[in-house]
């Protein structure tokens, strides 16, 4: 069984299948801040979407992070480190990438066990 949450014609924000929750790439709703603020905004959204799927950040198995500028790595990590479950950190990759809009500094995608 596949369950889709907050879907549009283009994508589902969350797909639950085979015991996993797959989140689409998430960007900050408020793009006025720096990488730390945008990351905190995204992580709050991730908490919301994981709850929709019936899971939480302690069950995240992998995270992919895209930064507009890899120079913001430490700034992004300040928000990440304050949020991530220190007893259950996921496998993670972080890369520099051109993102969909100029104001987007960070995008994060996660997968978690349900």
Backbone as CSV, one residue per row, in Angstrom:
resi,resn,N_x,N_y,N_z,CA_x,CA_y,CA_z,C_x,C_y,C_z
1,UNK,0.828,-1.178,0.000,0.000,0.000,0.000,0.882,1.255,0.000
2,UNK,0.486,2.226,-0.776,1.182,3.514,-0.844,0.211,4.591,-0.405
3,UNK,0.654,5.431,0.529,-0.147,6.560,0.997,0.592,7.843,0.647
4,UNK,-0.134,8.785,0.070,0.453,10.061,-0.338,-0.192,11.188,0.467
5,UNK,0.648,12.090,0.998,0.167,13.223,1.782,0.526,14.524,1.066
6,UNK,-0.391,15.486,1.163,-0.193,16.817,0.578,0.293,16.722,-0.865
7,UNK,-0.541,16.096,-1.672,-0.169,15.888,-3.074,-0.753,16.961,-3.978
8,UNK,-0.052,17.165,-5.075,-0.509,18.048,-6.145,-0.364,17.262,-7.440
9,UNK,-0.630,17.901,-8.546,-0.465,17.227,-9.836,0.991,16.881,-10.096
10,UNK,1.912,17.637,-9.474,3.341,17.468,-9.728,4.018,16.506,-8.756
11,UNK,3.639,16.564,-7.472,4.364,15.767,-6.469,3.542,15.569,-5.217
12,UNK,3.988,14.631,-4.411,3.465,14.427,-3.060,4.543,14.894,-2.101
13,UNK,4.171,15.641,-1.073,5.160,16.106,-0.099,5.704,14.939,0.711
14,UNK,4.850,13.926,0.950,5.249,12.736,1.706,4.615,11.516,1.044
15,UNK,5.416,10.482,0.853,4.907,9.205,0.369,5.323,8.142,1.386
16,UNK,4.346,7.359,1.836,4.622,6.267,2.761,4.417,4.962,2.006
17,UNK,5.459,4.122,1.991,5.408,2.845,1.280,6.403,1.875,1.902
18,UNK,6.021,0.639,2.026,6.906,-0.427,2.503,7.624,-0.072,3.800
19,UNK,6.924,0.594,4.711,7.494,0.896,6.011,8.406,2.098,6.056
20,UNK,8.454,2.865,4.971,9.287,4.063,4.924,8.444,5.288,4.591
21,UNK,8.869,6.433,5.095,8.313,7.725,4.701,9.357,8.429,3.859
22,UNK,8.980,8.814,2.662,9.861,9.517,1.729,9.355,10.950,1.617
23,UNK,10.170,11.923,2.010,9.783,13.326,1.914,10.394,13.942,0.662
24,UNK,9.627,14.786,0.020,10.155,15.557,-1.105,11.200,16.528,-0.575
25,UNK,11.989,17.095,-1.467,12.924,18.131,-1.061,12.147,19.311,-0.488
26,UNK,12.615,19.820,0.643,11.908,20.900,1.331,12.814,22.117,1.397
27,UNK,12.225,23.271,1.095,12.929,24.547,1.213,12.200,25.407,2.235
28,UNK,12.849,26.446,2.706,12.272,27.308,3.730,11.052,28.064,3.199
29,UNK,10.045,28.183,4.046,8.896,29.032,3.714,9.307,30.497,3.812
30,UNK,10.085,30.826,4.845,10.603,32.184,5.021,12.044,32.203,4.518
31,UNK,12.247,32.833,3.402,13.563,32.845,2.770,14.341,34.130,3.048
32,UNK,13.927,34.902,4.034,14.586,36.174,4.323,15.855,36.004,5.153
33,UNK,16.006,34.864,5.844,17.165,34.654,6.701,18.314,33.984,5.984
34,UNK,19.372,33.745,6.755,20.545,33.059,6.239,20.352,31.546,6.266
35,UNK,21.432,30.823,6.016,21.367,29.362,5.941,20.905,28.739,7.260
36,UNK,21.331,29.285,8.378,20.910,28.741,9.676,19.405,28.892,9.857
37,UNK,18.881,30.067,9.575,17.445,30.308,9.736,16.624,29.487,8.745
38,UNK,17.089,29.411,7.508,16.364,28.604,6.525,16.390,27.129,6.912
39,UNK,17.520,26.655,7.426,17.602,25.257,7.851,16.632,24.991,8.991
40,UNK,16.564,25.879,9.977,15.637,25.708,11.102,14.191,25.668,10.609
41,UNK,13.848,26.519,9.650,12.513,26.539,9.054,12.227,25.187,8.389
42,UNK,13.162,24.696,7.626,12.999,23.410,6.928,12.842,22.272,7.927
43,UNK,13.658,22.267,8.966,13.600,21.176,9.951,12.261,21.160,10.682
44,UNK,11.681,22.319,10.942,10.344,22.371,11.536,9.316,21.765,10.584
45,UNK,9.462,22.035,9.298,8.562,21.425,8.312,8.758,19.911,8.260
46,UNK,10.004,19.465,8.345,10.279,18.024,8.343,9.586,17.364,9.531
47,UNK,9.659,17.977,10.720,8.952,17.434,11.883,7.464,17.268,11.570
48,UNK,6.866,18.283,10.950,5.445,18.239,10.586,5.151,17.094,9.616
49,UNK,5.943,16.999,8.555,5.691,15.975,7.544,5.933,14.567,8.092
50,UNK,6.942,14.408,8.924,7.176,13.099,9.537,6.001,12.712,10.429
51,UNK,5.454,13.662,11.168,4.290,13.390,12.009,3.095,12.951,11.159
52,UNK,2.905,13.590,9.989,1.832,13.165,9.072,1.983,11.700,8.686
53,UNK,3.224,11.264,8.559,3.514,9.886,8.152,3.508,8.923,9.339
54,UNK,3.367,9.461,10.552,3.354,8.602,11.732,4.735,8.235,12.233
55,UNK,5.699,9.107,12.018,7.069,8.827,12.449,7.696,10.102,13.001
56,UNK,8.993,10.065,13.263,9.678,11.223,13.846,11.135,11.255,13.406
57,UNK,11.819,12.330,13.798,13.213,12.504,13.387,14.130,11.414,13.921
58,UNK,13.768,10.756,14.996,14.609,9.674,15.523,14.602,8.451,14.611
59,UNK,13.687,8.426,13.638,13.590,7.302,12.697,14.141,7.636,11.316
60,UNK,14.725,8.843,11.160,15.304,9.193,9.852,16.516,8.302,9.598
61,UNK,16.555,7.704,8.413,17.681,6.832,8.065,18.672,7.513,7.125
62,UNK,18.190,8.450,6.321,19.088,9.150,5.410,18.590,10.570,5.164
63,UNK,19.537,11.484,4.971,19.217,12.877,4.667,20.143,13.364,3.559
64,UNK,19.576,14.092,2.625,20.340,14.746,1.567,20.138,16.238,1.713
65,UNK,21.239,16.979,1.732,21.179,18.419,1.918,21.903,19.093,0.759
66,UNK,21.221,20.081,0.166,21.804,20.877,-0.897,21.966,22.298,-0.382
67,UNK,23.156,22.849,-0.546,23.448,24.221,-0.158,23.757,25.046,-1.397
68,UNK,23.224,26.244,-1.454,23.550,27.142,-2.561,25.037,27.454,-2.548
69,UNK,25.601,27.602,-1.335,27.014,27.924,-1.161,27.568,27.034,-0.056
70,UNK,28.504,26.170,-0.388,29.073,25.245,0.597,29.762,26.005,1.733
71,UNK,30.051,27.270,1.525,30.595,28.106,2.579,29.638,28.281,3.751
72,UNK,28.366,27.963,3.545,27.349,28.046,4.604,27.220,26.729,5.372
73,UNK,28.142,25.804,5.143,28.090,24.477,5.765,27.999,24.561,7.294
74,UNK,28.860,25.353,7.919,28.850,25.451,9.384,27.582,26.116,9.897
75,UNK,27.095,27.111,9.174,25.861,27.794,9.553,24.680,26.821,9.496
76,UNK,24.591,26.047,8.428,23.535,25.044,8.302,23.671,24.019,9.422
77,UNK,24.903,23.560,9.683,25.120,22.551,10.723,24.750,23.046,12.113
78,UNK,24.839,24.336,12.372,24.440,24.872,13.677,22.962,24.575,13.934
79,UNK,22.125,24.778,12.931,20.696,24.472,13.076,20.470,22.960,13.098
80,UNK,21.160,22.239,12.212,21.013,20.783,12.150,21.396,20.143,13.481
81,UNK,22.545,20.510,14.024,23.043,19.898,15.263,22.115,20.171,16.443
82,UNK,21.472,21.333,16.461,20.528,21.656,17.530,19.242,20.848,17.413
83,UNK,18.957,20.332,16.218,17.692,19.631,15.939,17.822,18.113,15.927
84,UNK,18.873,17.586,15.337,18.978,16.144,15.101,19.019,15.377,16.430
85,UNK,18.439,14.184,16.431,18.486,13.321,17.611,19.913,12.790,17.752
86,UNK,20.642,13.175,18.804,22.046,12.753,18.924,22.207,11.247,19.126
87,UNK,21.131,10.575,19.508,21.177,9.117,19.677,20.854,8.386,18.380
88,UNK,20.359,9.126,17.377,19.945,8.469,16.130,20.253,9.343,14.919
89,UNK,21.515,9.775,14.749,21.812,10.592,13.571,21.722,9.750,12.292
90,UNK,21.145,10.308,11.242,21.011,9.544,9.999,22.293,9.558,9.175
91,UNK,22.351,8.676,8.200,23.363,8.805,7.150,23.025,10.109,6.426
92,UNK,24.061,10.842,5.988,23.783,12.168,5.427,24.813,12.542,4.374
93,UNK,24.338,13.237,3.358,25.225,13.823,2.346,24.864,15.295,2.212
94,UNK,25.885,16.131,2.035,25.672,17.564,1.828,26.520,17.996,0.640
95,UNK,25.885,18.686,-0.301,26.592,19.146,-1.490,26.209,20.584,-1.816
96,UNK,27.067,21.242,-2.565,26.741,22.562,-3.100,26.025,22.358,-4.425
97,UNK,24.966,23.149,-4.630,24.176,22.975,-5.843,23.456,24.266,-6.200
98,UNK,23.222,24.449,-7.462,22.343,25.536,-7.900,20.922,25.120,-7.541
99,UNK,20.189,25.987,-6.853,18.847,25.654,-6.397,17.797,26.380,-7.236
100,UNK,16.532,26.064,-7.002,15.446,26.485,-7.899,15.171,27.984,-7.933
101,UNK,15.508,28.702,-6.873,15.272,30.151,-6.849,16.445,30.823,-6.140
102,UNK,16.703,32.059,-6.480,17.850,32.796,-5.953,17.851,32.866,-4.428
103,UNK,16.679,33.027,-3.821,16.592,33.202,-2.368,16.708,31.886,-1.586
104,UNK,16.643,30.767,-2.275,16.760,29.474,-1.595,18.232,29.191,-1.325
105,UNK,18.563,29.031,-0.046,19.940,28.755,0.354,20.164,27.298,0.723
106,UNK,19.070,26.599,1.104,19.158,25.224,1.604,17.941,24.441,1.117
107,UNK,18.155,23.179,0.773,17.071,22.248,0.511,17.431,20.935,1.184
108,UNK,16.454,20.301,1.829,16.708,19.047,2.546,15.641,18.020,2.175
109,UNK,16.089,16.796,1.967,15.206,15.665,1.698,15.577,14.539,2.652
110,UNK,14.575,13.908,3.290,14.860,12.811,4.204,13.980,11.605,3.910
111,UNK,14.444,10.455,4.389,13.673,9.218,4.374,13.740,8.642,5.783
112,UNK,12.593,8.136,6.264,12.527,7.631,7.630,11.723,6.335,7.683
113,UNK,12.024,5.525,8.668,11.194,4.365,8.965,9.893,4.841,9.593
114,UNK,8.837,4.134,9.312,7.544,4.454,9.920,7.309,3.505,11.079
